[in-house]
Amino acid sequence: MNNCPLESERQIMLFLVAALLLMGIMLGTAAHLPVPVTVVAAAVIAGWLLVFFLRERRHQAEVTPR
């Protein structure tokens, strides 16, 4: 697999678009779901984004020494 910076940026953008799409779908259906289901879905999405943030932060620390 080619690990050029452009490919990495493409994967990051794809992940963010998927996260925002999922969040938009969940917000659109939130009016039709019970509150506990909406809260659980929001927690899952927040956890997914937190894992992404931590992985990106670790990757940036490995690439650029401080």
CHARMM internal coordinates of N, CA and C (Angstrom, degrees):
IC EDIT
DIST 1 N 1 CA 1.4486
DIST 1 CA 1 C 1.5172
ANGL 1 N 1 CA 1 C 109.34
DIST 1 C 2 N 1.3085
ANGL 1 CA 1 C 2 N 115.73
DIHE 1 N 1 CA 1 C 2 N 139.28
DIST 2 N 2 CA 1.4512
ANGL 1 C 2 N 2 CA 121.10
DIHE 1 CA 1 C 2 N 2 CA -179.33
DIST 2 CA 2 C 1.5281
ANGL 2 N 2 CA 2 C 109.67
DIHE 1 C 2 N 2 CA 2 C -81.49
DIST 2 C 3 N 1.3243
ANGL 2 CA 2 C 3 N 116.89
DIHE 2 N 2 CA 2 C 3 N 123.93
DIST 3 N 3 CA 1.4604
ANGL 2 C 3 N 3 CA 121.33
DIHE 2 CA 2 C 3 N 3 CA -177.57
DIST 3 CA 3 C 1.5209
ANGL 3 N 3 CA 3 C 112.16
DIHE 2 C 3 N 3 CA 3 C -104.21
DIST 3 C 4 N 1.3259
ANGL 3 CA 3 C 4 N 117.64
DIHE 3 N 3 CA 3 C 4 N 38.61
DIST 4 N 4 CA 1.4525
ANGL 3 C 4 N 4 CA 120.62
DIHE 3 CA 3 C 4 N 4 CA 179.13
DIST 4 CA 4 C 1.5280
ANGL 4 N 4 CA 4 C 109.09
DIHE 3 C 4 N 4 CA 4 C -71.43
DIST 4 C 5 N 1.3280
ANGL 4 CA 4 C 5 N 117.90
DIHE 4 N 4 CA 4 C 5 N 154.61
DIST 5 N 5 CA 1.4701
ANGL 4 C 5 N 5 CA 120.66
DIHE 4 CA 4 C 5 N 5 CA -178.07
DIST 5 CA 5 C 1.5304
ANGL 5 N 5 CA 5 C 112.95
DIHE 4 C 5 N 5 CA 5 C -58.15
DIST 5 C 6 N 1.3108
ANGL 5 CA 5 C 6 N 117.98
DIHE 5 N 5 CA 5 C 6 N -34.00
DIST 6 N 6 CA 1.4570
ANGL 5 C 6 N 6 CA 120.65
DIHE 5 CA 5 C 6 N 6 CA -179.10
DIST 6 CA 6 C 1.5222
ANGL 6 N 6 CA 6 C 110.57
DIHE 5 C 6 N 6 CA 6 C -63.36
DIST 6 C 7 N 1.3159
ANGL 6 CA 6 C 7 N 117.55
DIHE 6 N 6 CA 6 C 7 N -41.18
DIST 7 N 7 CA 1.4662
ANGL 6 C 7 N 7 CA 121.51
DIHE 6 CA 6 C 7 N 7 CA 179.33
DIST 7 CA 7 C 1.5307
ANGL 7 N 7 CA 7 C 110.32
DIHE 6 C 7 N 7 CA 7 C -65.71
DIST 7 C 8 N 1.3118
ANGL 7 CA 7 C 8 N 117.22
DIHE 7 N 7 CA 7 C 8 N -40.00
DIST 8 N 8 CA 1.4560
ANGL 7 C 8 N 8 CA 121.16
DIHE 7 CA 7 C 8 N 8 CA 178.53
DIST 8 CA 8 C 1.5241
ANGL 8 N 8 CA 8 C 110.62
DIHE 7 C 8 N 8 CA 8 C -64.12
DIST 8 C 9 N 1.3208
ANGL 8 CA 8 C 9 N 117.19
DIHE 8 N 8 CA 8 C 9 N -42.69
DIST 9 N 9 CA 1.4650
ANGL 8 C 9 N 9 CA 120.90
DIHE 8 CA 8 C 9 N 9 CA 178.33
DIST 9 CA 9 C 1.5217
ANGL 9 N 9 CA 9 C 110.61
DIHE 8 C 9 N 9 CA 9 C -64.63
DIST 9 C 10 N 1.3062
ANGL 9 CA 9 C 10 N 117.35
DIHE 9 N 9 CA 9 C 10 N -36.89
DIST 10 N 10 CA 1.4593
ANGL 9 C 10 N 10 CA 121.09
DIHE 9 CA 9 C 10 N 10 CA 178.77
DIST 10 CA 10 C 1.5279
ANGL 10 N 10 CA 10 C 110.29
DIHE 9 C 10 N 10 CA 10 C -64.02
DIST 10 C 11 N 1.3250
ANGL 10 CA 10 C 11 N 116.89
DIHE 10 N 10 CA 10 C 11 N -41.83
DIST 11 N 11 CA 1.4600
ANGL 10 C 11 N 11 CA 120.62
DIHE 10 CA 10 C 11 N 11 CA 179.00
DIST 11 CA 11 C 1.5249
ANGL 11 N 11 CA 11 C 111.03
DIHE 10 C 11 N 11 CA 11 C -65.92
DIST 11 C 12 N 1.3315
ANGL 11 CA 11 C 12 N 117.17
DIHE 11 N 11 CA 11 C 12 N -39.46
DIST 12 N 12 CA 1.4584
ANGL 11 C 12 N 12 CA 121.18
DIHE 11 CA 11 C 12 N 12 CA 178.09
DIST 12 CA 12 C 1.5188
ANGL 12 N 12 CA 12 C 110.11
DIHE 11 C 12 N 12 CA 12 C -62.68
DIST 12 C 13 N 1.3312
ANGL 12 CA 12 C 13 N 116.71
DIHE 12 N 12 CA 12 C 13 N -46.35
DIST 13 N 13 CA 1.4623
ANGL 12 C 13 N 13 CA 119.93
DIHE 12 CA 12 C 13 N 13 CA -179.68
DIST 13 CA 13 C 1.5217
ANGL 13 N 13 CA 13 C 111.17
DIHE 12 C 13 N 13 CA 13 C -64.19
DIST 13 C 14 N 1.3148
ANGL 13 CA 13 C 14 N 117.36
DIHE 13 N 13 CA 13 C 14 N -39.82
DIST 14 N 14 CA 1.4540
ANGL 13 C 14 N 14 CA 120.57
DIHE 13 CA 13 C 14 N 14 CA 178.66
DIST 14 CA 14 C 1.5280
ANGL 14 N 14 CA 14 C 110.46
DIHE 13 C 14 N 14 CA 14 C -62.38
DIST 14 C 15 N 1.3157
ANGL 14 CA 14 C 15 N 116.76
DIHE 14 N 14 CA 14 C 15 N -41.82
DIST 15 N 15 CA 1.4624
ANGL 14 C 15 N 15 CA 121.02
DIHE 14 CA 14 C 15 N 15 CA 178.37
DIST 15 CA 15 C 1.5227
ANGL 15 N 15 CA 15 C 110.79
DIHE 14 C 15 N 15 CA 15 C -63.00
DIST 15 C 16 N 1.3335
ANGL 15 CA 15 C 16 N 117.51
DIHE 15 N 15 CA 15 C 16 N -45.68
DIST 16 N 16 CA 1.4567
ANGL 15 C 16 N 16 CA 120.48
DIHE 15 CA 15 C 16 N 16 CA -179.08
DIST 16 CA 16 C 1.5260
ANGL 16 N 16 CA 16 C 111.76
DIHE 15 C 16 N 16 CA 16 C -65.20
DIST 16 C 17 N 1.3192
ANGL 16 CA 16 C 17 N 117.09
DIHE 16 N 16 CA 16 C 17 N -39.98
DIST 17 N 17 CA 1.4608
ANGL 16 C 17 N 17 CA 120.53
DIHE 16 CA 16 C 17 N 17 CA 177.77
DIST 17 CA 17 C 1.5233
ANGL 17 N 17 CA 17 C 110.16
DIHE 16 C 17 N 17 CA 17 C -62.94
DIST 17 C 18 N 1.3246
ANGL 17 CA 17 C 18 N 116.82
DIHE 17 N 17 CA 17 C 18 N -42.67
DIST 18 N 18 CA 1.4672
ANGL 17 C 18 N 18 CA 120.26
DIHE 17 CA 17 C 18 N 18 CA 178.70
DIST 18 CA 18 C 1.5286
ANGL 18 N 18 CA 18 C 110.90
DIHE 17 C 18 N 18 CA 18 C -63.54
DIST 18 C 19 N 1.3216
ANGL 18 CA 18 C 19 N 117.16
DIHE 18 N 18 CA 18 C 19 N -41.52
DIST 19 N 19 CA 1.4649
ANGL 18 C 19 N 19 CA 120.76
DIHE 18 CA 18 C 19 N 19 CA 179.49
DIST 19 CA 19 C 1.5228
ANGL 19 N 19 CA 19 C 110.74
DIHE 18 C 19 N 19 CA 19 C -64.35
DIST 19 C 20 N 1.3339
ANGL 19 CA 19 C 20 N 116.93
DIHE 19 N 19 CA 19 C 20 N -44.30
DIST 20 N 20 CA 1.4577
ANGL 19 C 20 N 20 CA 120.00
DIHE 19 CA 19 C 20 N 20 CA 179.15
DIST 20 CA 20 C 1.5203
ANGL 20 N 20 CA 20 C 112.05
DIHE 19 C 20 N 20 CA 20 C -67.23
DIST 20 C 21 N 1.3213
ANGL 20 CA 20 C 21 N 117.13
DIHE 20 N 20 CA 20 C 21 N -36.99
DIST 21 N 21 CA 1.4606
ANGL 20 C 21 N 21 CA 120.84
DIHE 20 CA 20 C 21 N 21 CA 177.18
DIST 21 CA 21 C 1.5253
ANGL 21 N 21 CA 21 C 110.14
DIHE 20 C 21 N 21 CA 21 C -63.73
DIST 21 C 22 N 1.3088
ANGL 21 CA 21 C 22 N 116.43
DIHE 21 N 21 CA 21 C 22 N -46.37
DIST 22 N 22 CA 1.4618
ANGL 21 C 22 N 22 CA 120.47
DIHE 21 CA 21 C 22 N 22 CA 178.62
DIST 22 CA 22 C 1.5256
ANGL 22 N 22 CA 22 C 111.00
DIHE 21 C 22 N 22 CA 22 C -61.70
DIST 22 C 23 N 1.3248
ANGL 22 CA 22 C 23 N 116.40
DIHE 22 N 22 CA 22 C 23 N -42.19
DIST 23 N 23 CA 1.4547
ANGL 22 C 23 N 23 CA 120.18
DIHE 22 CA 22 C 23 N 23 CA 178.77
DIST 23 CA 23 C 1.5323
ANGL 23 N 23 CA 23 C 110.63
DIHE 22 C 23 N 23 CA 23 C -63.73
DIST 23 C 24 N 1.3235
ANGL 23 CA 23 C 24 N 117.25
DIHE 23 N 23 CA 23 C 24 N -41.62
DIST 24 N 24 CA 1.4563
ANGL 23 C 24 N 24 CA 120.76
DIHE 23 CA 23 C 24 N 24 CA 178.03
DIST 24 CA 24 C 1.5150
ANGL 24 N 24 CA 24 C 112.78
DIHE 23 C 24 N 24 CA 24 C -63.38
DIST 24 C 25 N 1.3109
ANGL 24 CA 24 C 25 N 116.18
DIHE 24 N 24 CA 24 C 25 N -40.58
DIST 25 N 25 CA 1.4651
ANGL 24 C 25 N 25 CA 120.01
DIHE 24 CA 24 C 25 N 25 CA 178.01
DIST 25 CA 25 C 1.5253
ANGL 25 N 25 CA 25 C 109.74
DIHE 24 C 25 N 25 CA 25 C -64.55
DIST 25 C 26 N 1.3262
ANGL 25 CA 25 C 26 N 116.32
DIHE 25 N 25 CA 25 C 26 N -43.71
DIST 26 N 26 CA 1.4590
ANGL 25 C 26 N 26 CA 119.62
DIHE 25 CA 25 C 26 N 26 CA -179.23
DIST 26 CA 26 C 1.5291
ANGL 26 N 26 CA 26 C 111.14
DIHE 25 C 26 N 26 CA 26 C -66.44
DIST 26 C 27 N 1.3267
ANGL 26 CA 26 C 27 N 118.10
DIHE 26 N 26 CA 26 C 27 N -37.66
DIST 27 N 27 CA 1.4604
ANGL 26 C 27 N 27 CA 119.94
DIHE 26 CA 26 C 27 N 27 CA 178.17
DIST 27 CA 27 C 1.5236
ANGL 27 N 27 CA 27 C 110.68
DIHE 26 C 27 N 27 CA 27 C -68.06
DIST 27 C 28 N 1.3242
ANGL 27 CA 27 C 28 N 116.62
DIHE 27 N 27 CA 27 C 28 N -35.60
DIST 28 N 28 CA 1.4554
ANGL 27 C 28 N 28 CA 120.09
DIHE 27 CA 27 C 28 N 28 CA 178.68
DIST 28 CA 28 C 1.5172
ANGL 28 N 28 CA 28 C 111.96
DIHE 27 C 28 N 28 CA 28 C -67.91
DIST 28 C 29 N 1.3025
ANGL 28 CA 28 C 29 N 116.92
DIHE 28 N 28 CA 28 C 29 N -34.72
DIST 29 N 29 CA 1.4677
ANGL 28 C 29 N 29 CA 120.07
DIHE 28 CA 28 C 29 N 29 CA -179.98
DIST 29 CA 29 C 1.5150
ANGL 29 N 29 CA 29 C 112.16
DIHE 28 C 29 N 29 CA 29 C -90.03
DIST 29 C 30 N 1.3221
ANGL 29 CA 29 C 30 N 117.64
DIHE 29 N 29 CA 29 C 30 N -5.93
DIST 30 N 30 CA 1.4643
ANGL 29 C 30 N 30 CA 120.00
DIHE 29 CA 29 C 30 N 30 CA -178.03
DIST 30 CA 30 C 1.5232
ANGL 30 N 30 CA 30 C 111.76
DIHE 29 C 30 N 30 CA 30 C -61.16
DIST 30 C 31 N 1.3083
ANGL 30 CA 30 C 31 N 117.33
DIHE 30 N 30 CA 30 C 31 N -29.01
DIST 31 N 31 CA 1.4634
ANGL 30 C 31 N 31 CA 120.04
DIHE 30 CA 30 C 31 N 31 CA 179.30
DIST 31 CA 31 C 1.5247
ANGL 31 N 31 CA 31 C 111.20
DIHE 30 C 31 N 31 CA 31 C -68.80
DIST 31 C 32 N 1.3204
ANGL 31 CA 31 C 32 N 117.44
DIHE 31 N 31 CA 31 C 32 N -20.14
DIST 32 N 32 CA 1.4557
ANGL 31 C 32 N 32 CA 121.58
DIHE 31 CA 31 C 32 N 32 CA -176.38
DIST 32 CA 32 C 1.5251
ANGL 32 N 32 CA 32 C 113.07
DIHE 31 C 32 N 32 CA 32 C -105.78
DIST 32 C 33 N 1.3201
ANGL 32 CA 32 C 33 N 116.86
DIHE 32 N 32 CA 32 C 33 N -4.96
DIST 33 N 33 CA 1.4631
ANGL 32 C 33 N 33 CA 121.11
DIHE 32 CA 32 C 33 N 33 CA -178.27
DIST 33 CA 33 C 1.5187
ANGL 33 N 33 CA 33 C 110.80
DIHE 32 C 33 N 33 CA 33 C -105.56
DIST 33 C 34 N 1.3178
ANGL 33 CA 33 C 34 N 116.43
DIHE 33 N 33 CA 33 C 34 N 153.42
DIST 34 N 34 CA 1.4774
ANGL 33 C 34 N 34 CA 118.57
DIHE 33 CA 33 C 34 N 34 CA 173.36
DIST 34 CA 34 C 1.5327
ANGL 34 N 34 CA 34 C 109.91
DIHE 33 C 34 N 34 CA 34 C -65.52
DIST 34 C 35 N 1.3190
ANGL 34 CA 34 C 35 N 115.47
DIHE 34 N 34 CA 34 C 35 N 152.81
DIST 35 N 35 CA 1.4666
ANGL 34 C 35 N 35 CA 121.08
DIHE 34 CA 34 C 35 N 35 CA -177.37
DIST 35 CA 35 C 1.5341
ANGL 35 N 35 CA 35 C 112.33
DIHE 34 C 35 N 35 CA 35 C -56.22
DIST 35 C 36 N 1.3375
ANGL 35 CA 35 C 36 N 120.98
DIHE 35 N 35 CA 35 C 36 N -45.05
DIST 36 N 36 CA 1.4746
ANGL 35 C 36 N 36 CA 119.22
DIHE 35 CA 35 C 36 N 36 CA -179.33
DIST 36 CA 36 C 1.5388
ANGL 36 N 36 CA 36 C 113.13
DIHE 35 C 36 N 36 CA 36 C -60.19
DIST 36 C 37 N 1.3188
ANGL 36 CA 36 C 37 N 117.17
DIHE 36 N 36 CA 36 C 37 N -37.27
DIST 37 N 37 CA 1.4678
ANGL 36 C 37 N 37 CA 120.14
DIHE 36 CA 36 C 37 N 37 CA 178.86
DIST 37 CA 37 C 1.5247
ANGL 37 N 37 CA 37 C 110.09
DIHE 36 C 37 N 37 CA 37 C -66.72
DIST 37 C 38 N 1.3202
ANGL 37 CA 37 C 38 N 116.47
DIHE 37 N 37 CA 37 C 38 N -41.06
DIST 38 N 38 CA 1.4625
ANGL 37 C 38 N 38 CA 120.83
DIHE 37 CA 37 C 38 N 38 CA 178.53
DIST 38 CA 38 C 1.5215
ANGL 38 N 38 CA 38 C 111.19
DIHE 37 C 38 N 38 CA 38 C -63.57
DIST 38 C 39 N 1.3151
ANGL 38 CA 38 C 39 N 116.92
DIHE 38 N 38 CA 38 C 39 N -41.48
DIST 39 N 39 CA 1.4718
ANGL 38 C 39 N 39 CA 121.00
DIHE 38 CA 38 C 39 N 39 CA 179.82
DIST 39 CA 39 C 1.5254
ANGL 39 N 39 CA 39 C 110.45
DIHE 38 C 39 N 39 CA 39 C -65.41
DIST 39 C 40 N 1.3167
ANGL 39 CA 39 C 40 N 117.91
DIHE 39 N 39 CA 39 C 40 N -41.90
DIST 40 N 40 CA 1.4688
ANGL 39 C 40 N 40 CA 120.98
DIHE 39 CA 39 C 40 N 40 CA 178.68
DIST 40 CA 40 C 1.5260
ANGL 40 N 40 CA 40 C 110.09
DIHE 39 C 40 N 40 CA 40 C -63.98
DIST 40 C 41 N 1.3263
ANGL 40 CA 40 C 41 N 117.11
DIHE 40 N 40 CA 40 C 41 N -43.97
DIST 41 N 41 CA 1.4713
ANGL 40 C 41 N 41 CA 120.40
DIHE 40 CA 40 C 41 N 41 CA 179.23
DIST 41 CA 41 C 1.5312
ANGL 41 N 41 CA 41 C 110.79
DIHE 40 C 41 N 41 CA 41 C -62.51
DIST 41 C 42 N 1.3308
ANGL 41 CA 41 C 42 N 116.75
DIHE 41 N 41 CA 41 C 42 N -41.40
DIST 42 N 42 CA 1.4670
ANGL 41 C 42 N 42 CA 120.34
DIHE 41 CA 41 C 42 N 42 CA 177.87
DIST 42 CA 42 C 1.5246
ANGL 42 N 42 CA 42 C 110.79
DIHE 41 C 42 N 42 CA 42 C -63.39
DIST 42 C 43 N 1.3239
ANGL 42 CA 42 C 43 N 117.09
DIHE 42 N 42 CA 42 C 43 N -38.97
DIST 43 N 43 CA 1.4681
ANGL 42 C 43 N 43 CA 120.62
DIHE 42 CA 42 C 43 N 43 CA 178.90
DIST 43 CA 43 C 1.5271
ANGL 43 N 43 CA 43 C 110.91
DIHE 42 C 43 N 43 CA 43 C -65.98
DIST 43 C 44 N 1.3269
ANGL 43 CA 43 C 44 N 117.09
DIHE 43 N 43 CA 43 C 44 N -38.36
DIST 44 N 44 CA 1.4716
ANGL 43 C 44 N 44 CA 120.71
DIHE 43 CA 43 C 44 N 44 CA 178.29
DIST 44 CA 44 C 1.5284
ANGL 44 N 44 CA 44 C 110.06
DIHE 43 C 44 N 44 CA 44 C -64.59
DIST 44 C 45 N 1.3170
ANGL 44 CA 44 C 45 N 117.16
DIHE 44 N 44 CA 44 C 45 N -45.38
DIST 45 N 45 CA 1.4687
ANGL 44 C 45 N 45 CA 120.46
DIHE 44 CA 44 C 45 N 45 CA 179.74
DIST 45 CA 45 C 1.5267
ANGL 45 N 45 CA 45 C 110.35
DIHE 44 C 45 N 45 CA 45 C -64.39
DIST 45 C 46 N 1.3304
ANGL 45 CA 45 C 46 N 117.03
DIHE 45 N 45 CA 45 C 46 N -42.38
DIST 46 N 46 CA 1.4680
ANGL 45 C 46 N 46 CA 120.29
DIHE 45 CA 45 C 46 N 46 CA 178.70
DIST 46 CA 46 C 1.5342
ANGL 46 N 46 CA 46 C 110.86
DIHE 45 C 46 N 46 CA 46 C -62.56
DIST 46 C 47 N 1.3248
ANGL 46 CA 46 C 47 N 116.86
DIHE 46 N 46 CA 46 C 47 N -39.79
DIST 47 N 47 CA 1.4639
ANGL 46 C 47 N 47 CA 120.43
DIHE 46 CA 46 C 47 N 47 CA 176.86
DIST 47 CA 47 C 1.5155
ANGL 47 N 47 CA 47 C 112.02
DIHE 46 C 47 N 47 CA 47 C -63.93
DIST 47 C 48 N 1.3342
ANGL 47 CA 47 C 48 N 116.02
DIHE 47 N 47 CA 47 C 48 N -41.31
DIST 48 N 48 CA 1.4613
ANGL 47 C 48 N 48 CA 121.44
DIHE 47 CA 47 C 48 N 48 CA 178.40
DIST 48 CA 48 C 1.5312
ANGL 48 N 48 CA 48 C 109.82
DIHE 47 C 48 N 48 CA 48 C -60.80
DIST 48 C 49 N 1.3312
ANGL 48 CA 48 C 49 N 117.09
DIHE 48 N 48 CA 48 C 49 N -45.83
DIST 49 N 49 CA 1.4583
ANGL 48 C 49 N 49 CA 120.37
DIHE 48 CA 48 C 49 N 49 CA 179.25
DIST 49 CA 49 C 1.5310
ANGL 49 N 49 CA 49 C 111.68
DIHE 48 C 49 N 49 CA 49 C -67.94
DIST 49 C 50 N 1.3201
ANGL 49 CA 49 C 50 N 118.14
DIHE 49 N 49 CA 49 C 50 N -33.53
DIST 50 N 50 CA 1.4636
ANGL 49 C 50 N 50 CA 121.23
DIHE 49 CA 49 C 50 N 50 CA 177.41
DIST 50 CA 50 C 1.5275
ANGL 50 N 50 CA 50 C 110.79
DIHE 49 C 50 N 50 CA 50 C -65.31
DIST 50 C 51 N 1.3274
ANGL 50 CA 50 C 51 N 116.59
DIHE 50 N 50 CA 50 C 51 N -43.69
DIST 51 N 51 CA 1.4646
ANGL 50 C 51 N 51 CA 120.49
DIHE 50 CA 50 C 51 N 51 CA 177.24
DIST 51 CA 51 C 1.5271
ANGL 51 N 51 CA 51 C 109.93
DIHE 50 C 51 N 51 CA 51 C -61.34
DIST 51 C 52 N 1.3331
ANGL 51 CA 51 C 52 N 116.87
DIHE 51 N 51 CA 51 C 52 N -42.54
DIST 52 N 52 CA 1.4636
ANGL 51 C 52 N 52 CA 120.70
DIHE 51 CA 51 C 52 N 52 CA 177.97
DIST 52 CA 52 C 1.5298
ANGL 52 N 52 CA 52 C 110.50
DIHE 51 C 52 N 52 CA 52 C -60.36
DIST 52 C 53 N 1.3192
ANGL 52 CA 52 C 53 N 116.46
DIHE 52 N 52 CA 52 C 53 N -46.10
DIST 53 N 53 CA 1.4622
ANGL 52 C 53 N 53 CA 121.00
DIHE 52 CA 52 C 53 N 53 CA 179.96
DIST 53 CA 53 C 1.5289
ANGL 53 N 53 CA 53 C 111.41
DIHE 52 C 53 N 53 CA 53 C -59.25
DIST 53 C 54 N 1.3262
ANGL 53 CA 53 C 54 N 115.88
DIHE 53 N 53 CA 53 C 54 N -46.28
DIST 54 N 54 CA 1.4649
ANGL 53 C 54 N 54 CA 119.63
DIHE 53 CA 53 C 54 N 54 CA -178.62
DIST 54 CA 54 C 1.5265
ANGL 54 N 54 CA 54 C 111.85
DIHE 53 C 54 N 54 CA 54 C -65.53
DIST 54 C 55 N 1.3372
ANGL 54 CA 54 C 55 N 117.04
DIHE 54 N 54 CA 54 C 55 N -39.68
DIST 55 N 55 CA 1.4590
ANGL 54 C 55 N 55 CA 119.86
DIHE 54 CA 54 C 55 N 55 CA 178.43
DIST 55 CA 55 C 1.5319
ANGL 55 N 55 CA 55 C 111.19
DIHE 54 C 55 N 55 CA 55 C -65.09
DIST 55 C 56 N 1.3290
ANGL 55 CA 55 C 56 N 116.70
DIHE 55 N 55 CA 55 C 56 N -41.55
DIST 56 N 56 CA 1.4676
ANGL 55 C 56 N 56 CA 120.28
DIHE 55 CA 55 C 56 N 56 CA 179.28
DIST 56 CA 56 C 1.5244
ANGL 56 N 56 CA 56 C 110.97
DIHE 55 C 56 N 56 CA 56 C -66.96
DIST 56 C 57 N 1.3065
ANGL 56 CA 56 C 57 N 117.00
DIHE 56 N 56 CA 56 C 57 N -40.01
DIST 57 N 57 CA 1.4636
ANGL 56 C 57 N 57 CA 120.41
DIHE 56 CA 56 C 57 N 57 CA 179.28
DIST 57 CA 57 C 1.5270
ANGL 57 N 57 CA 57 C 110.52
DIHE 56 C 57 N 57 CA 57 C -63.70
DIST 57 C 58 N 1.3402
ANGL 57 CA 57 C 58 N 116.48
DIHE 57 N 57 CA 57 C 58 N -42.42
DIST 58 N 58 CA 1.4663
ANGL 57 C 58 N 58 CA 120.52
DIHE 57 CA 57 C 58 N 58 CA 178.40
DIST 58 CA 58 C 1.5302
ANGL 58 N 58 CA 58 C 110.34
DIHE 57 C 58 N 58 CA 58 C -65.22
DIST 58 C 59 N 1.3308
ANGL 58 CA 58 C 59 N 116.28
DIHE 58 N 58 CA 58 C 59 N -40.53
DIST 59 N 59 CA 1.4592
ANGL 58 C 59 N 59 CA 120.13
DIHE 58 CA 58 C 59 N 59 CA 179.96
DIST 59 CA 59 C 1.5302
ANGL 59 N 59 CA 59 C 110.35
DIHE 58 C 59 N 59 CA 59 C -64.16
DIST 59 C 60 N 1.3280
ANGL 59 CA 59 C 60 N 117.55
DIHE 59 N 59 CA 59 C 60 N -42.40
DIST 60 N 60 CA 1.4608
ANGL 59 C 60 N 60 CA 120.68
DIHE 59 CA 59 C 60 N 60 CA 179.25
DIST 60 CA 60 C 1.5305
ANGL 60 N 60 CA 60 C 110.98
DIHE 59 C 60 N 60 CA 60 C -65.11
DIST 60 C 61 N 1.3192
ANGL 60 CA 60 C 61 N 117.33
DIHE 60 N 60 CA 60 C 61 N -34.85
DIST 61 N 61 CA 1.4675
ANGL 60 C 61 N 61 CA 120.45
DIHE 60 CA 60 C 61 N 61 CA 178.60
DIST 61 CA 61 C 1.5231
ANGL 61 N 61 CA 61 C 110.47
DIHE 60 C 61 N 61 CA 61 C -68.02
DIST 61 C 62 N 1.3294
ANGL 61 CA 61 C 62 N 117.48
DIHE 61 N 61 CA 61 C 62 N -33.58
DIST 62 N 62 CA 1.4600
ANGL 61 C 62 N 62 CA 120.67
DIHE 61 CA 61 C 62 N 62 CA 178.60
DIST 62 CA 62 C 1.5170
ANGL 62 N 62 CA 62 C 111.55
DIHE 61 C 62 N 62 CA 62 C -73.49
DIST 62 C 63 N 1.3221
ANGL 62 CA 62 C 63 N 117.26
DIHE 62 N 62 CA 62 C 63 N -35.23
DIST 63 N 63 CA 1.4667
ANGL 62 C 63 N 63 CA 121.47
DIHE 62 CA 62 C 63 N 63 CA -175.80
DIST 63 CA 63 C 1.5179
ANGL 63 N 63 CA 63 C 111.37
DIHE 62 C 63 N 63 CA 63 C -77.26
DIST 63 C 64 N 1.3241
ANGL 63 CA 63 C 64 N 117.81
DIHE 63 N 63 CA 63 C 64 N -45.80
DIST 64 N 64 CA 1.4620
ANGL 63 C 64 N 64 CA 120.97
DIHE 63 CA 63 C 64 N 64 CA -176.54
DIST 64 CA 64 C 1.5317
ANGL 64 N 64 CA 64 C 109.53
DIHE 63 C 64 N 64 CA 64 C -115.57
DIST 64 C 65 N 1.3369
ANGL 64 CA 64 C 65 N 117.23
DIHE 64 N 64 CA 64 C 65 N 105.75
DIST 65 N 65 CA 1.4691
ANGL 64 C 65 N 65 CA 119.06
DIHE 64 CA 64 C 65 N 65 CA 178.26
DIST 65 CA 65 C 1.5133
ANGL 65 N 65 CA 65 C 110.76
DIHE 64 C 65 N 65 CA 65 C -68.56
DIST 65 C 66 N 1.3364
ANGL 65 CA 65 C 66 N 115.87
DIHE 65 N 65 CA 65 C 66 N 146.78
DIST 66 N 66 CA 1.4789
ANGL 65 C 66 N 66 CA 120.34
DIHE 65 CA 65 C 66 N 66 CA -178.76
DIST 66 CA 66 C 1.4968
ANGL 66 N 66 CA 66 C 111.13
DIHE 65 C 66 N 66 CA 66 C -98.78
END
COOR INIT
IC SEED 1 N 1 CA 1 C
IC BUILD
